[in-house]
């Protein structure tokens, strides 16, 4: 076999080849479908090809795969090429070829077309939401400059808020800024609704997404973002591998004979999935259940911020259990889940029901009973943790239980009998 490496750019690819242990540069080829197809036909079916992840890497890999034994797409952070003292396109391709020949490259997971389409739609929605937030911030800045204070409505861009905003007397230039930003908000609202409709339509035919939505506080955006980042859950043998892939595991430092220390989370992997899990926990911890009990226990010791991130890690572990076992959330609230599913259908374009109150007017008694059941599960979790701590066990491996070590030794050491 030969090891062929491509340093990919927008207009060209620098090629390096290792054959029979000898490294050579093979020049450049244009990054066009015709040139890449001609280059692929010149390769041997036993060749292995490596290239780094870029915007056009997947399209190049799709052209090369039918003509070679294997195409490996690697992450630039895993090759160590970024830290080289001398860094050129030619040297990068040669270094990548030597790593491939030595068998020291681990390819990233290749998503299928369904995952790629969902990733593109979620990324486009995130960009639209950020643009809308910038336009709304311009309006808030105008109100602050003109000393208008806080609006009487909780939502400035609702019906009452827009009416109050239209009644305000502003300078000509400030009114132009407000009107321009409002037009941008209206346009972006329509675009966000359109992309959310596509996401909802795809989620209706995705059983894993609907299963994750049975967890209170998890909507279709959170579930779809998680599945787009993870893909096949069978790739992860246990929960620790999943949390490490998402960057929710703590950094570990150890040197010499001293014990290992754990710091902040590593923040590796998909930042969008990590952000979605943290945002979902803001709502999940307000719903009664084991996760809310876990959040309250950690917040009492470490504070709100650390507790939210720890709850996000716990939520990722819960997702792993639900997907690997093929079960819905055991403490789900059926009326809330039914309401979320109906909202998902409406977002996808389903017709509205005519007559009757439907799921929007959920029976209050039923909803209260479901919350009581979830609250019982939360109390059972809190009692279990408290009993473990009183017995001297720790919920975290390697951590000592609460209380002074001297007091524990004094309680456990038997008192000597008196000589009398």
Secondary structure, DSSP 8 states (H G I E B T S, - for coil): --EEEEEE-SSEEEEEEEETTEEEEEEEEESSHHHHHHHHHTS-TT-EEEEE--TTHHHHHHHHHTTSSEEEEE-HHHH-GGG-SS--HHHHHHHHHHHHHTT---------HHHHHHHHHHHHHHHHHHHHHHHHHHHHHHHHHTT----SSS-TTSHHHHHHHHH----HHHHHHHHHHHHHHHHHHHHHHHHHHHHHHHHHT-HHHHHHTTSTT--HHHHHHHHHHH--GGG-SSHHHHHHHHT-SEEEE--TTS--EEEEE---S-HHHHHHHHHHHHHHTTSSSHHHHHHHHHHHHH-HHHHHHHHHHHHHHHHHHHHHHT---TT--HHHHHHHHHHHHHHTT-----SS-GGGG--HHHHHHHHHHHHHHHHHHHHHHHHHHHTT--SSTT---SS-HHHHHHHHS-------
